Amino acid sequence: MPKSPIAEALEITNFRLAAGVSMKDFIAANQDVDAWLEQQPGFILRRVSQNANGIVTDMLLWTSVMHAERAVHGIVTELAGSPVHAAIDQSTVDWSVTRCLHRVK
């Protein structure tokens, strides 16, 4: 009998930090975002990394694509005044939300 499909969704955003912003600065600028995310329906987890070339990957796991897309719109409306926006080189942002197709616990 086949397993039911996975409803979870991955939100992945890749970008560079704004000029003069360190990773430590970026994490500090996310305090309001992190607190807000923890209150959002469907939020499971967030992970942020930076590779050797300076590209930051911000990955969030949601219970559904709908929850992920709703939160993205909230980041730019409800959190429009967040310092996180100035910490990102907006011209480098590459964002996507995709439904998970496989998982291992």
C-alpha positions as CSV (number, residue, x, y, z in Angstrom):
1,M,0.0,0.0,0.0
2,P,1.6,3.4,-1.0
3,K,2.2,6.0,1.6
4,S,0.2,9.2,1.6
5,P,2.0,12.2,0.0
6,I,4.1,14.5,2.2
7,A,2.4,17.8,2.8
8,E,5.5,19.6,4.2
9,A,7.1,22.4,2.2
10,L,10.7,23.7,2.1
11,E,11.2,27.4,1.8
12,I,14.8,28.1,0.6
13,T,16.2,31.6,0.1
14,N,19.8,32.2,-1.1
15,F,21.4,35.7,-1.0
16,R,24.4,37.8,-0.1
17,L,24.6,40.0,2.9
18,A,24.5,43.8,2.3
19,A,27.9,45.5,2.2
20,G,29.5,45.7,5.6
21,V,27.1,43.3,7.3
22,S,28.6,40.3,9.0
23,M,26.9,37.0,9.6
24,K,26.8,37.9,13.3
25,D,25.0,41.2,12.4
26,F,22.6,39.3,10.2
27,I,21.6,36.9,12.9
28,A,21.1,39.7,15.4
29,A,18.9,41.5,12.8
30,N,16.7,38.4,12.7
31,Q,15.5,38.5,16.4
32,D,12.1,39.8,15.5
33,V,11.8,37.5,12.5
34,D,12.7,34.4,14.6
35,A,10.1,35.4,17.3
36,W,7.5,36.0,14.6
37,L,8.2,32.7,12.8
38,E,7.7,30.7,16.0
39,Q,4.2,32.1,16.3
40,Q,3.2,31.3,12.7
41,P,0.8,28.4,11.9
42,G,2.7,25.5,10.2
43,F,6.2,26.6,11.1
44,I,8.5,23.6,11.9
45,L,12.1,24.8,11.8
46,R,14.6,27.3,10.4
47,R,18.2,26.8,9.6
48,V,20.7,29.5,8.3
49,S,24.1,28.8,6.8
50,Q,26.8,30.6,4.8
51,N,29.1,29.0,2.4
52,A,32.8,29.8,1.7
53,N,31.7,32.1,-1.2
54,G,29.5,34.2,1.1
55,I,26.2,32.9,-0.1
56,V,23.7,32.7,2.8
57,T,21.1,29.9,2.7
58,D,18.0,30.5,4.8
59,M,15.9,27.3,4.9
60,L,12.5,26.9,6.6
61,L,10.4,23.8,6.9
62,W,6.6,24.3,7.0
63,T,3.7,21.9,7.3
64,S,2.4,23.0,3.9
65,V,3.1,25.2,0.9
66,M,0.1,27.3,1.9
67,H,1.7,28.1,5.3
68,A,5.1,28.9,3.7
69,E,3.6,31.2,1.1
70,R,1.5,33.0,3.7
71,A,4.5,33.6,5.9
72,V,6.6,35.0,3.1
73,H,4.0,37.6,2.5
74,G,3.9,38.4,6.2
75,I,7.6,38.9,6.3
76,V,7.3,41.7,3.7
77,T,4.1,43.2,5.2
78,E,3.9,42.6,8.9
79,L,7.7,42.8,9.4
80,A,8.3,45.5,6.8
81,G,10.2,47.5,9.4
82,S,12.5,44.7,10.4
83,P,16.2,45.4,10.3
84,V,16.7,42.1,8.5
85,H,15.7,43.7,5.2
86,A,18.6,46.1,5.3
87,A,21.0,43.3,6.1
88,I,20.4,41.6,2.8
89,D,21.6,42.6,-0.6
90,Q,18.1,42.4,-2.1
91,S,19.4,42.2,-5.7
92,T,20.9,38.8,-4.9
93,V,17.8,37.1,-3.4
94,D,16.7,33.8,-4.9
95,W,13.6,32.4,-3.2
96,S,11.5,29.3,-3.7
97,V,8.9,27.2,-1.9
98,T,8.6,23.5,-2.9
99,R,6.5,20.6,-1.6
100,C,8.6,17.9,0.0
101,L,8.6,14.6,-1.9
102,H,10.6,12.4,0.4
103,R,11.8,12.4,4.0
104,V,13.8,10.3,6.4
105,K,13.2,10.6,10.1
